[in-house]
Amino acid sequence: MMIMNTDVMSALAEPNRMQIVELLRECSLTVGEIAERLQMRQPQTSKHLRVLSEAGIVEVEVDANRRIYKLRADPFRELDNWLASYRIMWEKRFDRLDDYLQKLQDNEDPK
């Protein structure tokens, strides 16, 4: 049984942090750029980025006095693997449902 990191799930559950992740999908950004694009105050943005960083979702690169944030791939791979186990389970259930419905249809079909 695969267990998903609850820190990642918790960090992504907050709407502002999810918006930050969506921005960072496109490119790496500084705190100021993120704050500007989301119309948030910089201290508030920094707090959200700290949570994302502690959950391992983002990493920071220091360039002089700028902090540039980018997404890390590992947490999203783990999330995808975790979700894959559910996709497999549901596909099997849908296959069984298809088989059952086909059997019902075959039984109702006058030949």
N, C-alpha and C positions, 0 to 999 in steps of 0.2 A: 504494500500500500504506500503510495506516494503522499507525502505531507508537504503542503505549501507553506512557505514562510509567511507567518501572519503579520510580521512587520511590514512586508511589501504590500500585502493586501490592505492593511490599515492605512499606510501612507497613501496609497492610490485611492482610497475611499473618500478622501476629502476633495471636494470639487476644485478648489484653487490649485491644489497640488496636481490634480489630474490635468488641469489646463496647462500647468508648467510642463508636464511630461509631453503633452501634445505639441507645445511650442518647440521643445527640444528634439522632437522627432525630425524636424526639418533641418536644424543646424544647432551648433553650440552657441550659447549666448552668455553675456555677462548678467550679473544681478540687475544692473540698471536697465539693460535692454528688456529683460523679462518683466521688470516692474512697469516699465513704460508701456509695453505691449498689452499687459493685462490691467493697466490702470490701477496698480496697487502701489502702496508706499514701499519704499525700499526695505525698511526694517521688517515689515510683514513678509515681503518676498524672501528675505534672508532666512526668516524662521521656517518658512515652508521648505526652502532648499536644504536647510539643516536636517529636517525630518527625512527628506528624500535621500540625503546623503547617508544618514545613519541607517536607513533601510537598505542601503547599497544600490539604490536606483540610479543615482547620479554620481559623477565624480567631478572634481574641480581641478582645474589647472590654473596655477598662479602665474600671471604675466605682469611683472612689476607690481603696480597697485590694483590691477584688475583680477577678478576671479571669473574664470570662464567655465561654465557648467555644460556638461554633456551627459547623455544617457549611457548607462552601462548595459551591455547586452545580456549578461548572465541572469539577472532577475526575470527578464522577459522570456528567456529560454526556459527557465524553471516554470514560469507561469504557463507557457505553452505546453510543456510536457505534462503538467498537472491537468490542464484542461483536456489534453489528448486522451487521458484515461477516461474522462467523462464522455468525450465524443465517441470513443470505441464502445462504451457501455450503451449509449443511446442508439448508435447504429445497429448494434445487435438486437436491441429491443424493437426498433423499427423494422428490421428484417423479419423478426418473428411475427410482428403484427401484419406485415405484408403477406407472409405465408398463411397466416390465419384467415385474412380477408380473401385471399385467393381461394383457399379451401371452401370458405362460405359461398363464394361466387360460383365455384364449380358445382357445389351441391344444389344451388338454386337453378342452375342452367338446365333447361329441359333439352334432352338430346334425342 
